[in-house]
Amino acid sequence: MPGNPLGYALRRYTGSAILAEALNGDEDEIQPMAAYKKINVDLGLESDFTKLPAEVTVGDWSYFLARSRKGVYRLLSNVCPHQAEEVVDWTGVFMCPAHGWRFEYTEGVCVNGPNAKLVGFPVSMEDGHLIAELPDD
């Protein structure tokens, strides 16, 4: 079952710094993404998603399925990277009710605050099905 998207992000970014420090600062010796097993999750038929962004549940975690103007799909975590609150679909953006940060629909980039972004995962298409690549931890 896929792990917690916020926990994944924290381990991805802080874990590599901690490991690099343990290796006496030699970050070239580590590849943080390689440490995580990835699983493919079938989200369903593309034709089933008539309105985007769409709420999607995988295991115990909720996400938003989004599509860019170029037609590229992403699965965005619904967890705010700042306070780990659940973001909600709110009038054309995702919003964190804890502090009002707003994230745009396609890439999850914060539009009214610091350089922040919702954790996103790639989605591909196979035989009409949308397949998300998620960490399995």
N, CA, C and O atoms as CSV, one atom per row, in Angstrom:
chain,resi,resn,atom,element,x,y,z
A,1,MET,N,N,0.846,-1.173,0.000
A,1,MET,CA,C,0.000,0.000,0.000
A,1,MET,C,C,0.893,1.239,0.000
A,1,MET,O,O,1.898,1.265,0.711
A,2,PRO,N,N,0.555,2.255,-0.773
A,2,PRO,CA,C,1.364,3.460,-0.836
A,2,PRO,C,C,1.454,4.133,0.527
A,2,PRO,O,O,0.528,4.064,1.335
A,3,GLY,N,N,2.580,4.781,0.762
A,3,GLY,CA,C,2.791,5.463,2.030
A,3,GLY,C,C,2.215,6.861,2.050
A,3,GLY,O,O,1.607,7.319,1.083
A,4,ASN,N,N,2.416,7.522,3.158
A,4,ASN,CA,C,1.961,8.883,3.380
A,4,ASN,C,C,2.717,9.829,2.453
A,4,ASN,O,O,3.947,9.856,2.496
A,5,PRO,N,N,2.022,10.615,1.608
A,5,PRO,CA,C,2.715,11.478,0.665
A,5,PRO,C,C,3.562,12.550,1.339
A,5,PRO,O,O,4.633,12.887,0.836
A,6,LEU,N,N,3.110,13.093,2.461
A,6,LEU,CA,C,3.908,14.104,3.143
A,6,LEU,C,C,5.141,13.459,3.764
A,6,LEU,O,O,6.234,14.022,3.708
A,7,GLY,N,N,4.970,12.284,4.354
A,7,GLY,CA,C,6.116,11.574,4.911
A,7,GLY,C,C,7.127,11.243,3.831
A,7,GLY,O,O,8.334,11.347,4.051
A,8,TYR,N,N,6.644,10.848,2.676
A,8,TYR,CA,C,7.516,10.560,1.537
A,8,TYR,C,C,8.314,11.803,1.170
A,8,TYR,O,O,9.527,11.727,0.971
A,9,ALA,N,N,7.638,12.952,1.080
A,9,ALA,CA,C,8.314,14.193,0.701
A,9,ALA,C,C,9.359,14.585,1.744
A,9,ALA,O,O,10.471,14.984,1.396
A,10,LEU,N,N,9.003,14.469,3.011
A,10,LEU,CA,C,9.952,14.818,4.066
A,10,LEU,C,C,11.175,13.914,4.026
A,10,LEU,O,O,12.304,14.387,4.157
A,11,ARG,N,N,10.957,12.620,3.847
A,11,ARG,CA,C,12.092,11.705,3.762
A,11,ARG,C,C,12.905,11.979,2.509
A,11,ARG,O,O,14.132,11.883,2.530
A,12,ARG,N,N,12.238,12.314,1.432
A,12,ARG,CA,C,12.916,12.568,0.157
A,12,ARG,C,C,13.867,13.751,0.280
A,12,ARG,O,O,14.996,13.690,-0.206
A,13,TYR,N,N,13.424,14.819,0.922
A,13,TYR,CA,C,14.219,16.040,0.965
A,13,TYR,C,C,15.083,16.150,2.217
A,13,TYR,O,O,16.247,16.536,2.114
A,14,THR,N,N,14.560,15.828,3.384
A,14,THR,CA,C,15.372,15.928,4.594
A,14,THR,C,C,16.231,14.689,4.772
A,14,THR,O,O,17.351,14.777,5.276
A,15,GLY,N,N,15.721,13.540,4.365
A,15,GLY,CA,C,16.483,12.306,4.505
A,15,GLY,C,C,17.778,12.344,3.732
A,15,GLY,O,O,18.798,11.855,4.217
A,16,SER,N,N,17.763,12.919,2.530
A,16,SER,CA,C,18.986,12.981,1.736
A,16,SER,C,C,20.005,13.906,2.385
A,16,SER,O,O,21.206,13.644,2.319
A,17,ALA,N,N,19.538,15.000,3.018
A,17,ALA,CA,C,20.458,15.914,3.698
A,17,ALA,C,C,21.087,15.235,4.910
A,17,ALA,O,O,22.286,15.377,5.152
A,18,ILE,N,N,20.286,14.500,5.667
A,18,ILE,CA,C,20.798,13.793,6.843
A,18,ILE,C,C,21.797,12.727,6.410
A,18,ILE,O,O,22.858,12.579,7.017
A,19,LEU,N,N,21.458,11.991,5.369
A,19,LEU,CA,C,22.356,10.956,4.877
A,19,LEU,C,C,23.643,11.571,4.338
A,19,LEU,O,O,24.726,11.029,4.559
A,20,ALA,N,N,23.537,12.686,3.639
A,20,ALA,CA,C,24.728,13.349,3.109
A,20,ALA,C,C,25.644,13.795,4.246
A,20,ALA,O,O,26.867,13.693,4.149
A,21,GLU,N,N,25.037,14.292,5.323
A,21,GLU,CA,C,25.832,14.698,6.483
A,21,GLU,C,C,26.548,13.482,7.069
A,21,GLU,O,O,27.714,13.569,7.455
A,22,ALA,N,N,25.856,12.366,7.133
A,22,ALA,CA,C,26.464,11.140,7.654
A,22,ALA,C,C,27.606,10.664,6.766
A,22,ALA,O,O,28.535,10.008,7.236
A,23,LEU,N,N,27.532,10.999,5.480
A,23,LEU,CA,C,28.583,10.615,4.537
A,23,LEU,C,C,29.623,11.723,4.397
A,23,LEU,O,O,30.321,11.805,3.387
A,24,ASN,N,N,29.720,12.575,5.419
A,24,ASN,CA,C,30.671,13.688,5.423
A,24,ASN,C,C,30.431,14.661,4.281
A,24,ASN,O,O,31.375,15.193,3.698
A,25,GLY,N,N,29.169,14.888,3.968
A,25,GLY,CA,C,28.808,15.901,2.984
A,25,GLY,C,C,28.936,15.479,1.542
A,25,GLY,O,O,28.751,16.312,0.654
A,26,ASP,N,N,29.241,14.237,1.266
A,26,ASP,CA,C,29.405,13.804,-0.116
A,26,ASP,C,C,28.074,13.328,-0.679
A,26,ASP,O,O,27.767,12.137,-0.663
A,27,GLU,N,N,27.281,14.291,-1.182
A,27,GLU,CA,C,25.956,13.956,-1.700
A,27,GLU,C,C,26.020,13.139,-2.987
A,27,GLU,O,O,25.027,12.525,-3.377
A,28,ASP,N,N,27.182,13.123,-3.656
A,28,ASP,CA,C,27.300,12.344,-4.886
A,28,ASP,C,C,27.195,10.847,-4.615
A,28,ASP,O,O,26.934,10.066,-5.530
A,29,GLU,N,N,27.396,10.448,-3.367
A,29,GLU,CA,C,27.348,9.030,-3.023
A,29,GLU,C,C,25.937,8.511,-2.812
A,29,GLU,O,O,25.735,7.305,-2.669
A,30,ILE,N,N,24.947,9.415,-2.792
A,30,ILE,CA,C,23.582,8.971,-2.501
A,30,ILE,C,C,22.655,9.265,-3.664
A,30,ILE,O,O,22.878,10.191,-4.443
A,31,GLN,N,N,21.621,8.466,-3.763
A,31,GLN,CA,C,20.555,8.652,-4.732
A,31,GLN,C,C,19.254,8.426,-3.984
A,31,GLN,O,O,18.752,7.302,-3.961
A,32,PRO,N,N,18.681,9.482,-3.361
A,32,PRO,CA,C,17.541,9.283,-2.466
A,32,PRO,C,C,16.335,8.617,-3.106
A,32,PRO,O,O,15.652,7.839,-2.439
A,33,MET,N,N,16.047,8.890,-4.364
A,33,MET,CA,C,14.868,8.293,-4.989
A,33,MET,C,C,15.040,6.793,-5.188
A,33,MET,O,O,14.058,6.050,-5.174
A,34,ALA,N,N,16.264,6.347,-5.370
A,34,ALA,CA,C,16.497,4.928,-5.610
A,34,ALA,C,C,16.184,4.087,-4.378
A,34,ALA,O,O,16.002,2.874,-4.481
A,35,ALA,N,N,16.120,4.726,-3.218
A,35,ALA,CA,C,15.877,3.996,-1.978
A,35,ALA,C,C,14.416,3.593,-1.819
A,35,ALA,O,O,14.085,2.830,-0.912
A,36,TYR,N,N,13.553,4.082,-2.669
A,36,TYR,CA,C,12.126,3.826,-2.520
A,36,TYR,C,C,11.606,2.936,-3.632
A,36,TYR,O,O,11.800,3.206,-4.818
A,37,LYS,N,N,10.953,1.892,-3.228
A,37,LYS,CA,C,10.288,1.027,-4.189
A,37,LYS,C,C,9.056,1.762,-4.693
A,37,LYS,O,O,8.330,2.377,-3.913
A,38,LYS,N,N,8.826,1.698,-5.969
A,38,LYS,CA,C,7.665,2.367,-6.551
A,38,LYS,C,C,6.666,1.319,-7.016
A,38,LYS,O,O,7.040,0.240,-7.477
A,39,ILE,N,N,5.396,1.658,-6.885
A,39,ILE,CA,C,4.351,0.764,-7.363
A,39,ILE,C,C,3.469,1.519,-8.340
A,39,ILE,O,O,3.315,2.736,-8.245
A,40,ASN,N,N,2.899,0.793,-9.269
A,40,ASN,CA,C,1.946,1.367,-10.211
A,40,ASN,C,C,0.542,1.062,-9.722
A,40,ASN,O,O,0.213,-0.079,-9.399
A,41,VAL,N,N,-0.283,2.106,-9.674
A,41,VAL,CA,C,-1.655,1.976,-9.198
A,41,VAL,C,C,-2.598,2.378,-10.324
A,41,VAL,O,O,-2.514,3.492,-10.842
A,42,ASP,N,N,-3.491,1.477,-10.701
A,42,ASP,CA,C,-4.490,1.756,-11.739
A,42,ASP,C,C,-5.590,2.624,-11.134
A,42,ASP,O,O,-6.314,2.191,-10.238
A,43,LEU,N,N,-5.705,3.848,-11.631
A,43,LEU,CA,C,-6.717,4.779,-11.125
A,43,LEU,C,C,-8.064,4.594,-11.799
A,43,LEU,O,O,-9.079,5.092,-11.311
A,44,GLY,N,N,-8.082,3.882,-12.915
A,44,GLY,CA,C,-9.319,3.662,-13.655
A,44,GLY,C,C,-9.204,4.166,-15.077
A,44,GLY,O,O,-8.150,4.638,-15.503
A,45,LEU,N,N,-10.291,4.059,-15.796
A,45,LEU,CA,C,-10.323,4.512,-17.184
A,45,LEU,C,C,-10.287,6.028,-17.262
A,45,LEU,O,O,-10.930,6.718,-16.471
A,46,GLU,N,N,-9.532,6.539,-18.218
A,46,GLU,CA,C,-9.474,7.992,-18.416
A,46,GLU,C,C,-10.873,8.552,-18.643
A,46,GLU,O,O,-11.195,9.639,-18.162
A,47,SER,N,N,-11.696,7.819,-19.368
A,47,SER,CA,C,-13.049,8.288,-19.682
A,47,SER,C,C,-13.939,8.408,-18.444
A,47,SER,O,O,-14.965,9.087,-18.492
A,48,ASP,N,N,-13.564,7.762,-17.340
A,48,ASP,CA,C,-14.336,7.869,-16.097
A,48,ASP,C,C,-14.128,9.204,-15.388
A,48,ASP,O,O,-14.936,9.597,-14.546
A,49,PHE,N,N,-13.052,9.895,-15.724
A,49,PHE,CA,C,-12.741,11.173,-15.082
A,49,PHE,C,C,-13.222,12.308,-15.977
A,49,PHE,O,O,-12.448,12.887,-16.739
A,50,THR,N,N,-14.502,12.616,-15.873
A,50,THR,CA,C,-15.107,13.629,-16.745
A,50,THR,C,C,-14.882,15.044,-16.235
A,50,THR,O,O,-14.946,15.997,-17.013
A,51,LYS,N,N,-14.619,15.197,-14.940
A,51,LYS,CA,C,-14.386,16.521,-14.368
A,51,LYS,C,C,-13.080,16.484,-13.583
A,51,LYS,O,O,-12.908,15.676,-12.670
A,52,LEU,N,N,-12.166,17.372,-13.958
A,52,LEU,CA,C,-10.876,17.457,-13.264
A,52,LEU,C,C,-10.708,18.842,-12.659
A,52,LEU,O,O,-11.200,19.820,-13.222
A,53,PRO,N,N,-10.033,18.944,-11.538
A,53,PRO,CA,C,-9.407,17.861,-10.798
A,53,PRO,C,C,-10.448,16.953,-10.159
A,53,PRO,O,O,-11.563,17.373,-9.852
A,54,ALA,N,N,-10.060,15.713,-9.970
A,54,ALA,CA,C,-10.957,14.723,-9.373
A,54,ALA,C,C,-10.319,14.168,-8.105
A,54,ALA,O,O,-9.114,13.923,-8.061
A,55,GLU,N,N,-11.130,13.976,-7.085
A,55,GLU,CA,C,-10.628,13.356,-5.860
A,55,GLU,C,C,-10.443,11.863,-6.098
A,55,GLU,O,O,-11.315,11.198,-6.657
A,56,VAL,N,N,-9.300,11.350,-5.670
A,56,VAL,CA,C,-8.955,9.939,-5.846
A,56,VAL,C,C,-8.421,9.423,-4.512
A,56,VAL,O,O,-7.612,10.086,-3.863
A,57,THR,N,N,-8.873,8.245,-4.110
A,57,THR,CA,C,-8.369,7.617,-2.891
A,57,THR,C,C,-7.586,6.371,-3.272
A,57,THR,O,O,-8.061,5.528,-4.032
A,58,VAL,N,N,-6.380,6.270,-2.731
A,58,VAL,CA,C,-5.536,5.094,-2.931
A,58,VAL,C,C,-5.138,4.609,-1.542
A,58,VAL,O,O,-4.421,5.297,-0.815
A,59,GLY,N,N,-5.605,3.431,-1.187
A,59,GLY,CA,C,-5.352,2.945,0.170
A,59,GLY,C,C,-6.011,3.875,1.176
A,59,GLY,O,O,-7.212,4.133,1.103
A,60,ASP,N,N,-5.222,4.373,2.110
A,60,ASP,CA,C,-5.730,5.284,3.133
A,60,ASP,C,C,-5.507,6.751,2.788
A,60,ASP,O,O,-5.801,7.618,3.612
A,61,TRP,N,N,-5.001,7.055,1.606
A,61,TRP,CA,C,-4.604,8.421,1.272
A,61,TRP,C,C,-5.460,9.001,0.156
A,61,TRP,O,O,-5.883,8.303,-0.765
A,62,SER,N,N,-5.700,10.297,0.270
A,62,SER,CA,C,-6.499,11.010,-0.730
A,62,SER,C,C,-5.597,11.899,-1.579
A,62,SER,O,O,-4.617,12.467,-1.098
A,63,TYR,N,N,-5.954,11.998,-2.831
A,63,TYR,CA,C,-5.201,12.784,-3.802
A,63,TYR,C,C,-6.188,13.525,-4.695
A,63,TYR,O,O,-7.399,13.311,-4.639
A,64,PHE,N,N,-5.620,14.412,-5.529
A,64,PHE,CA,C,-6.373,15.020,-6.616
A,64,PHE,C,C,-5.710,14.612,-7.919
A,64,PHE,O,O,-4.497,14.754,-8.073
A,65,LEU,N,N,-6.495,14.108,-8.854
A,65,LEU,CA,C,-5.997,13.850,-10.196
A,65,LEU,C,C,-6.156,15.138,-10.979
A,65,LEU,O,O,-7.253,15.692,-11.060
A,66,ALA,N,N,-5.060,15.616,-11.555
A,66,ALA,CA,C,-5.074,16.874,-12.300
A,66,ALA,C,C,-4.465,16.654,-13.679
A,66,ALA,O,O,-3.736,15.689,-13.908
A,67,ARG,N,N,-4.781,17.573,-14.595
A,67,ARG,CA,C,-4.229,17.498,-15.956
A,67,ARG,C,C,-3.794,18.893,-16.372
A,67,ARG,O,O,-4.536,19.861,-16.208
A,68,SER,N,N,-2.589,18.988,-16.911
A,68,SER,CA,C,-2.081,20.275,-17.375
A,68,SER,C,C,-2.743,20.658,-18.692
A,68,SER,O,O,-3.448,19.857,-19.306
A,69,ARG,N,N,-2.505,21.886,-19.111
A,69,ARG,CA,C,-3.047,22.350,-20.402
A,69,ARG,C,C,-2.498,21.531,-21.565
A,69,ARG,O,O,-3.129,21.437,-22.618
A,70,LYS,N,N,-1.323,20.943,-21.372
A,70,LYS,CA,C,-0.708,20.103,-22.403
A,70,LYS,C,C,-1.213,18.671,-22.353
A,70,LYS,O,O,-0.790,17.838,-23.155
A,71,GLY,N,N,-2.120,18.371,-21.415
A,71,GLY,CA,C,-2.698,17.038,-21.329
A,71,GLY,C,C,-1.935,16.057,-20.463
A,71,GLY,O,O,-2.229,14.862,-20.480
A,72,VAL,N,N,-0.953,16.541,-19.699
A,72,VAL,CA,C,-0.158,15.671,-18.832
A,72,VAL,C,C,-0.875,15.514,-17.488
A,72,VAL,O,O,-1.216,16.500,-16.835
A,73,TYR,N,N,-1.096,14.268,-17.090
A,73,TYR,CA,C,-1.763,13.980,-15.820
A,73,TYR,C,C,-0.751,13.930,-14.682
A,73,TYR,O,O,0.393,13.516,-14.872
A,74,ARG,N,N,-1.190,14.362,-13.479
A,74,ARG,CA,C,-0.417,14.256,-12.242
A,74,ARG,C,C,-1.376,13.887,-11.123
A,74,ARG,O,O,-2.546,14.271,-11.141
A,75,LEU,N,N,-0.883,13.154,-10.171
A,75,LEU,CA,C,-1.642,12.864,-8.964
A,75,LEU,C,C,-1.035,13.736,-7.869
A,75,LEU,O,O,0.125,13.558,-7.497
A,76,LEU,N,N,-1.826,14.681,-7.353
A,76,LEU,CA,C,-1.342,15.630,-6.358
A,76,LEU,C,C,-1.827,15.231,-4.973
A,76,LEU,O,O,-2.996,14.895,-4.782
A,77,SER,N,N,-0.920,15.273,-4.021
A,77,SER,CA,C,-1.294,15.009,-2.633
A,77,SER,C,C,-2.262,16.083,-2.167
A,77,SER,O,O,-2.157,17.237,-2.585
A,78,ASN,N,N,-3.194,15.720,-1.314
A,78,ASN,CA,C,-4.098,16.732,-0.768
A,78,ASN,C,C,-3.611,17.212,0.599
A,78,ASN,O,O,-4.397,17.731,1.392
A,79,VAL,N,N,-2.325,17.042,0.875
A,79,VAL,CA,C,-1.736,17.449,2.149
A,79,VAL,C,C,-0.862,18.684,1.926
A,79,VAL,O,O,0.061,18.662,1.112
A,80,CYS,N,N,-1.159,19.755,2.654
A,80,CYS,CA,C,-0.388,20.988,2.552
A,80,CYS,C,C,1.050,20.742,3.021
A,80,CYS,O,O,1.254,20.129,4.069
A,81,PRO,N,N,2.049,21.208,2.262
A,81,PRO,CA,C,3.436,20.981,2.660
A,81,PRO,C,C,3.867,21.817,3.864
A,81,PRO,O,O,4.938,21.576,4.421
A,82,HIS,N,N,3.069,22.780,4.271
A,82,HIS,CA,C,3.440,23.665,5.376
A,82,HIS,C,C,3.007,23.114,6.729
A,82,HIS,O,O,3.836,22.915,7.617
A,83,GLN,N,N,1.701,22.866,6.886
A,83,GLN,CA,C,1.204,22.431,8.188
A,83,GLN,C,C,0.545,21.051,8.153
A,83,GLN,O,O,-0.098,20.643,9.120
A,84,ALA,N,N,0.700,20.350,7.062
A,84,ALA,CA,C,0.164,18.993,6.904
A,84,ALA,C,C,-1.352,18.927,7.069
A,84,ALA,O,O,-1.894,17.892,7.455
A,85,GLU,N,N,-2.027,20.026,6.779
A,85,GLU,CA,C,-3.490,20.047,6.780
A,85,GLU,C,C,-3.994,19.567,5.423
A,85,GLU,O,O,-3.284,19.662,4.421
A,86,GLU,N,N,-5.200,19.061,5.394
A,86,GLU,CA,C,-5.805,18.617,4.141
A,86,GLU,C,C,-6.255,19.834,3.336
A,86,GLU,O,O,-7.005,20.675,3.833
A,87,VAL,N,N,-5.792,19.919,2.091
A,87,VAL,CA,C,-6.244,21.004,1.221
A,87,VAL,C,C,-7.583,20.624,0.607
A,87,VAL,O,O,-7.903,19.443,0.465
A,88,VAL,N,N,-8.360,21.639,0.247
A,88,VAL,CA,C,-9.688,21.409,-0.315
A,88,VAL,C,C,-9.798,22.112,-1.661
A,88,VAL,O,O,-9.097,23.088,-1.930
A,89,ASP,N,N,-10.678,21.604,-2.486
A,89,ASP,CA,C,-10.979,22.220,-3.777
A,89,ASP,C,C,-11.835,23.450,-3.492
A,89,ASP,O,O,-12.943,23.337,-2.967
A,90,TRP,N,N,-11.310,24.632,-3.843
A,90,TRP,CA,C,-11.970,25.877,-3.455
A,90,TRP,C,C,-11.898,26.909,-4.578
A,90,TRP,O,O,-10.862,27.544,-4.773
A,91,THR,N,N,-12.978,27.073,-5.304
A,91,THR,CA,C,-13.121,28.121,-6.315
A,91,THR,C,C,-11.910,28.263,-7.237
A,91,THR,O,O,-11.289,29.324,-7.291
A,92,GLY,N,N,-11.586,27.220,-7.943
A,92,GLY,CA,C,-10.534,27.283,-8.954
A,92,GLY,C,C,-9.124,27.013,-8.471
A,92,GLY,O,O,-8.189,27.025,-9.273
A,93,VAL,N,N,-8.946,26.770,-7.185
A,93,VAL,CA,C,-7.635,26.432,-6.627
A,93,VAL,C,C,-7.836,25.411,-5.507
A,93,VAL,O,O,-8.955,25.191,-5.043
A,94,PHE,N,N,-6.738,24.795,-5.084
A,94,PHE,CA,C,-6.755,24.011,-3.857
A,94,PHE,C,C,-6.346,24.970,-2.745
A,94,PHE,O,O,-5.425,25.768,-2.924
A,95,MET,N,N,-7.021,24.900,-1.597
A,95,MET,CA,C,-6.694,25.820,-0.512
A,95,MET,C,C,-6.500,25.064,0.795
A,95,MET,O,O,-7.217,24.108,1.093
A,96,CYS,N,N,-5.516,25.513,1.566
A,96,CYS,CA,C,-5.308,24.985,2.908
A,96,CYS,C,C,-6.100,25.855,3.875
A,96,CYS,O,O,-5.804,27.042,4.009
A,97,PRO,N,N,-7.100,25.293,4.552
A,97,PRO,CA,C,-7.908,26.091,5.467
A,97,PRO,C,C,-7.141,26.563,6.705
A,97,PRO,O,O,-7.606,27.468,7.398
A,98,ALA,N,N,-5.990,25.979,6.997
A,98,ALA,CA,C,-5.230,26.355,8.191
A,98,ALA,C,C,-4.615,27.748,8.075
A,98,ALA,O,O,-4.552,28.485,9.058
A,99,HIS,N,N,-4.162,28.109,6.874
A,99,HIS,CA,C,-3.482,29.391,6.737
A,99,HIS,C,C,-3.745,30.089,5.403
A,99,HIS,O,O,-3.163,31.138,5.130
A,100,GLY,N,N,-4.610,29.520,4.580
A,100,GLY,CA,C,-5.029,30.188,3.355
A,100,GLY,C,C,-4.122,30.052,2.153
A,100,GLY,O,O,-4.372,30.683,1.126
A,101,TRP,N,N,-3.078,29.250,2.246
A,101,TRP,CA,C,-2.259,29.057,1.048
A,101,TRP,C,C,-3.126,28.443,-0.036
A,101,TRP,O,O,-3.953,27.570,0.229
A,102,ARG,N,N,-2.922,28.915,-1.271
A,102,ARG,CA,C,-3.672,28.400,-2.415
A,102,ARG,C,C,-2.696,27.796,-3.420
A,102,ARG,O,O,-1.610,28.323,-3.659
A,103,PHE,N,N,-3.118,26.678,-3.998
A,103,PHE,CA,C,-2.278,25.943,-4.943
A,103,PHE,C,C,-3.043,25.781,-6.245
A,103,PHE,O,O,-4.219,25.417,-6.240
A,104,GLU,N,N,-2.373,26.053,-7.367
A,104,GLU,CA,C,-3.067,25.941,-8.651
A,104,GLU,C,C,-3.346,24.479,-8.973
A,104,GLU,O,O,-2.707,23.566,-8.450
A,105,TYR,N,N,-4.327,24.292,-9.856
A,105,TYR,CA,C,-4.880,22.965,-10.139
A,105,TYR,C,C,-3.955,21.990,-10.868
A,105,TYR,O,O,-4.039,20.787,-10.619
A,106,THR,N,N,-3.088,22.454,-11.748
A,106,THR,CA,C,-2.411,21.501,-12.629
A,106,THR,C,C,-1.107,20.934,-12.076
A,106,THR,O,O,-0.827,19.749,-12.256
A,107,GLU,N,N,-0.306,21.761,-11.407
A,107,GLU,CA,C,0.979,21.304,-10.872
A,107,GLU,C,C,1.055,21.409,-9.359
A,107,GLU,O,O,2.011,20.926,-8.752
A,108,GLY,N,N,0.046,22.043,-8.735
A,108,GLY,CA,C,0.046,22.176,-7.284
A,108,GLY,C,C,0.978,23.246,-6.752
A,108,GLY,O,O,1.377,23.191,-5.589
A,109,VAL,N,N,1.338,24.232,-7.591
A,109,VAL,CA,C,2.240,25.306,-7.183
A,109,VAL,C,C,1.472,26.331,-6.356
A,109,VAL,O,O,0.353,26.706,-6.705
A,110,CYS,N,N,2.083,26.785,-5.248
A,110,CYS,CA,C,1.461,27.794,-4.389
A,110,CYS,C,C,1.413,29.122,-5.144
A,110,CYS,O,O,2.423,29.568,-5.688
A,111,VAL,N,N,0.238,29.750,-5.176
A,111,VAL,CA,C,0.062,30.987,-5.944
A,111,VAL,C,C,-0.015,32.233,-5.065
A,111,VAL,O,O,-0.068,33.344,-5.591
A,112,ASN,N,N,-0.023,32.080,-3.758
A,112,ASN,CA,C,-0.136,33.261,-2.903
A,112,ASN,C,C,0.786,33.202,-1.688
A,112,ASN,O,O,0.508,33.823,-0.662
A,113,GLY,N,N,1.857,32.473,-1.804
A,113,GLY,CA,C,2.761,32.347,-0.670
A,113,GLY,C,C,4.168,32.056,-1.137
A,113,GLY,O,O,4.551,32.410,-2.253
A,114,PRO,N,N,4.933,31.411,-0.284
A,114,PRO,CA,C,6.329,31.119,-0.616
A,114,PRO,C,C,6.440,30.071,-1.718
A,114,PRO,O,O,5.438,29.561,-2.221
A,115,ASN,N,N,7.646,29.775,-2.067
A,115,ASN,CA,C,7.926,28.780,-3.099
A,115,ASN,C,C,7.587,27.394,-2.554
A,115,ASN,O,O,8.466,26.670,-2.085
A,116,ALA,N,N,6.314,27.036,-2.620
A,116,ALA,CA,C,5.846,25.748,-2.102
A,116,ALA,C,C,5.033,25.052,-3.185
A,116,ALA,O,O,4.538,25.682,-4.120
A,117,LYS,N,N,4.910,23.753,-3.038
A,117,LYS,CA,C,4.205,22.959,-4.042
A,117,LYS,C,C,3.644,21.711,-3.375
A,117,LYS,O,O,4.279,21.135,-2.492
A,118,LEU,N,N,2.455,21.295,-3.798
A,118,LEU,CA,C,1.913,20.023,-3.336
A,118,LEU,C,C,2.769,18.896,-3.901
A,118,LEU,O,O,3.264,18.993,-5.024
A,119,VAL,N,N,2.942,17.843,-3.137
A,119,VAL,CA,C,3.692,16.690,-3.629
A,119,VAL,C,C,2.904,16.076,-4.780
A,119,VAL,O,O,1.701,15.840,-4.661
A,120,GLY,N,N,3.581,15.821,-5.888
A,120,GLY,CA,C,2.923,15.252,-7.059
A,120,GLY,C,C,3.606,13.983,-7.528
A,120,GLY,O,O,4.801,13.780,-7.315
A,121,PHE,N,N,2.824,13.140,-8.168
A,121,PHE,CA,C,3.332,11.870,-8.666
A,121,PHE,C,C,2.937,11.714,-10.127
A,121,PHE,O,O,1.852,12.139,-10.524
A,122,PRO,N,N,3.811,11.107,-10.936
A,122,PRO,CA,C,3.515,10.952,-12.359
A,122,PRO,C,C,2.368,9.980,-12.617
A,122,PRO,O,O,2.174,9.003,-11.893
A,123,VAL,N,N,1.627,10.280,-13.659
A,123,VAL,CA,C,0.524,9.420,-14.107
A,123,VAL,C,C,0.713,9.189,-15.602
A,123,VAL,O,O,0.901,10.136,-16.366
A,124,SER,N,N,0.664,7.945,-16.006
A,124,SER,CA,C,0.774,7.598,-17.426
A,124,SER,C,C,-0.524,6.938,-17.876
A,124,SER,O,O,-1.408,6.654,-17.067
A,125,MET,N,N,-0.621,6.701,-19.169
A,125,MET,CA,C,-1.811,6.045,-19.698
A,125,MET,C,C,-1.402,4.747,-20.383
A,125,MET,O,O,-0.467,4.710,-21.183
A,126,GLU,N,N,-2.131,3.679,-20.044
A,126,GLU,CA,C,-1.911,2.376,-20.663
A,126,GLU,C,C,-3.261,1.778,-21.017
A,126,GLU,O,O,-4.076,1.503,-20.136
A,127,ASP,N,N,-3.493,1.579,-22.288
A,127,ASP,CA,C,-4.748,0.985,-22.770
A,127,ASP,C,C,-5.976,1.708,-22.227
A,127,ASP,O,O,-6.963,1.074,-21.855
A,128,GLY,N,N,-5.909,3.036,-22.185
A,128,GLY,CA,C,-7.039,3.838,-21.728
A,128,GLY,C,C,-7.143,3.995,-20.226
A,128,GLY,O,O,-8.004,4.726,-19.735
A,129,HIS,N,N,-6.262,3.307,-19.479
A,129,HIS,CA,C,-6.261,3.407,-18.015
A,129,HIS,C,C,-5.206,4.412,-17.561
A,129,HIS,O,O,-4.128,4.498,-18.150
A,130,LEU,N,N,-5.518,5.163,-16.522
A,130,LEU,CA,C,-4.556,6.072,-15.915
A,130,LEU,C,C,-3.816,5.318,-14.814
A,130,LEU,O,O,-4.433,4.753,-13.910
A,131,ILE,N,N,-2.489,5.318,-14.901
A,131,ILE,CA,C,-1.640,4.567,-13.978
A,131,ILE,C,C,-0.742,5.551,-13.225
A,131,ILE,O,O,0.068,6.251,-13.833
A,132,ALA,N,N,-0.891,5.596,-11.899
A,132,ALA,CA,C,-0.064,6.472,-11.062
A,132,ALA,C,C,1.133,5.697,-10.533
A,132,ALA,O,O,1.019,4.525,-10.171
A,133,GLU,N,N,2.278,6.362,-10.491
A,133,GLU,CA,C,3.491,5.772,-9.927
A,133,GLU,C,C,3.690,6.368,-8.535
A,133,GLU,O,O,4.013,7.548,-8.397
A,134,LEU,N,N,3.497,5.546,-7.510
A,134,LEU,CA,C,3.549,5.999,-6.120
A,134,LEU,C,C,4.634,5.262,-5.349
A,134,LEU,O,O,4.995,4.139,-5.700
A,135,PRO,N,N,5.162,5.899,-4.284
A,135,PRO,CA,C,6.133,5.191,-3.445
A,135,PRO,C,C,5.433,4.112,-2.636
A,135,PRO,O,O,4.299,4.292,-2.194
A,136,ASP,N,N,6.108,3.004,-2.449
A,136,ASP,CA,C,5.563,1.905,-1.649
A,136,ASP,C,C,6.452,1.741,-0.426
A,136,ASP,O,O,7.450,1.022,-0.449
A,137,ASP,N,N,6.060,2.430,0.644
A,137,ASP,CA,C,6.884,2.302,1.853
A,137,ASP,C,C,5.985,1.950,2.963
A,137,ASP,O,O,6.437,1.784,4.095
